[in-house]
Amino acid sequence: MPETPDAPAPAPHPSPAPDAAASPGFAAAVSRARDACRETAARLDAAGVAREFLAEYVAPRRRFLVMRPAVMQPIGEVWRVGSLLLGASGELHELGHATRAAERGRPGYQSASREERREIAAAALRGGYAIGEAVNYDARPIPLDGASAETRSALSGSGPVGFDAGEVRVRWRAGAPLTGAPTLASFLAERADLLISPPFSGE
């Protein structure tokens, strides 16, 4: 019987990147970031800045032999602050997708992507949102609990918010390094200023 050739040795795994979240001062930086979120939410609320809605998109599914259409299940209300969504109690989310509630209408001779957008807008209407209301969905929560593994993982990844040089910071754009990026506190303060007193508002 011919000998079976030895299997090739598995390729070595690359060394993991240093965990910035393990740096001294991480928990204190996360606490400052969490306070900044709560303070900004209170400031926007006091100024009467309009909120948008946050929902979970539930795809079409079959229930008891009946196909139910897609629907948006309400989660809460948020302010859009750049690439982030800020909840009324200071919860932070990464911006996902957004739509405006609208009637589905009859299928037309349009692109598949256009028809998909129409169906998503109709899902918002089925979720109880009024026509024209902005609804955010597919937004990923950004935990800010310094003691949790979820926070350490979220702030060590490539998302819009991360930990660097002793502070929680916001990337200028997707994929940009955190070096020199603004702190979350300064980012929120600047964005809140723009929402409270929009440029060219005539005030």
N, C-alpha and C positions, 0 to 999 in steps of 0.2 A: 504494500500500500504506500503510495507516495506521501512524503511528509508534508504536513500543512505548514506553509510559511508563517513565521511569527507575525503577529499583528503589529503594525507600526505603533511606536510609543506615542501616547497622547501628547499633543502640543502643550507646553507649559502655559498656565493662565497668566495673563498680564498682572503685574502688581497693582493692587487697588490704589486709587488716588488717596492722598491724605484726607482724613475726615476733618474738615474745618470746624464742624460742630463740636469736636472734642477739645477745641482750644479753650484756654482759661477765659472766663468772662462770658461764655456762651449764654448761660441761663440769664445773667443780668441783661445782656443785649436783647434777648427775646422778651424779657419783662418790659424793657423800654419800648420795644416795638409794639407789644400788646397795648400798653398805655397810650401810645400814639394813635393806634387804631380807634380806641374808645373815645379819646379826646376829639379826634377828627369827626367821628360819627356824631358826637354831641354837638359839635360846632355846626355841622351841616344841618342837623335837625333844628337847632335854634334859629338858623338863618332861613329856614323854610325851603331849602333846596329840594326840588322834586326828585323822587326816587324812581327807579325802574323796578321791574319784577324779576324774581329769580325762580326758576322752575326746573323740574326734572322731565326730560323728554322720555315718554314711554312709547316704544315702538308698537306697531300693530301686532295684536296677538289673538290667538284663538281661545275662546272661553265657552265651554259647554256647546261645542260645535258651531259657535257663532264667531265670526271674525270681527273683532272690535278694532276700530281705527286708532291711529296714533293720537295721543293726548298729552298735554303738558300738565303735570301735577305741581301745583304751587308749593314753593318752599318758603318764600318770604319776599322782602323788598330790599333793594340795594342801591347804592350810588355807584356810578361808573367813574372811577378815578384812574384815567390812563389805561394801563394794561391790567388793572385790578378792579375787583368789585368789593365794596365795603358795606357790610350789613349794619343795621341800626344799633346792634349791641357790640360792634367792633369786629365781627367775624370777617375774615379776609378770604377772598377767592381769586383764583387766576381766571382772567377773562376767557370765556369759551366762545360760544356762538350766540347770536341774537336774531330775533325776528319781530315782526309786528303782527298782532292778531288780525286775521282777515278771513273772509269767506273763501272757501276752496274754489267754487265756481266749477264749470264744466271743464273736463280735460280738453286741452287744445293741441294744436300742432306746434308745440314748442320743444325746446331741448329738455332732456331728462333732468338736468340740474335745475332748470326753471320749474318744472313740474314738482320736483322734490321740495323746492323752496315754498311753493304754493301749499303743499301738503303740510309742511312744518308750520306755516302761518295758520292754517286751519286747525292744526293740533292745539295751538295756543287759544284759539276761539273756543274749541271744545273744552278747554281747561277752565273756562269761565272768565277769560280776559276779554275786555271790550275791544271792539274794532279799533285798530290804530295804536293800542297800548304796546309798549316795548317790553319784550320778554327775553331774558337771558337764560341760556341753558348750556349744558355740558361744561359748567364752570367747576373747576377743581378746587376744593377747600385747601387753604394753606394754614395748617395748624400752627399756633404760636404758644405752645405749652413747653416750656424749657425742659420739663422733666420727662417728656414722652419721646419714644423712639420715632414716632411719626414726624415730630418737629425736626429732629436731627436729620432724618432722611430727606424731608422736604427742603431744608435749607442747605443741604449738601449736594443737591442735584443741579440740573441745568434750567430750572424754572425761572420765572421772572424775579423771584425774591430769593436771596441767599445770604449767607454769613461770611463776612470778610473783614479783616483788620479790626476786629472787636465790635462790629456793628452789623445789624441786619440791613441789607441794602437792596436796591431795586435796579435791575439791569436797564441800560438805556434802550436796548432792543434785544430781541430773541437771539441767544447765542453769544451775546457780548460778555466780556469778562466783568467781574465785579470790582476789579481794581479801579478806584476813582469814581465808582458809581455813587449816587446820592444815598444817604440813609433813608430807611423807610419813613422815619419821622419827617425829614425835610421834604421828601417826595410828596407825602400826604398833605403837608402844610401848603406847599406850592399849588397842588391840584385843588385843594379846598378853596384857596384864594380865587382861582379861576372860576370855580363853580359858583361861589358867592357873589363875585363881582366880575362877570364875564367881560372881556375886552370888547370895545365897540358897543357896549350896552346902552350908551348915551347917558349914563349916570355920572 
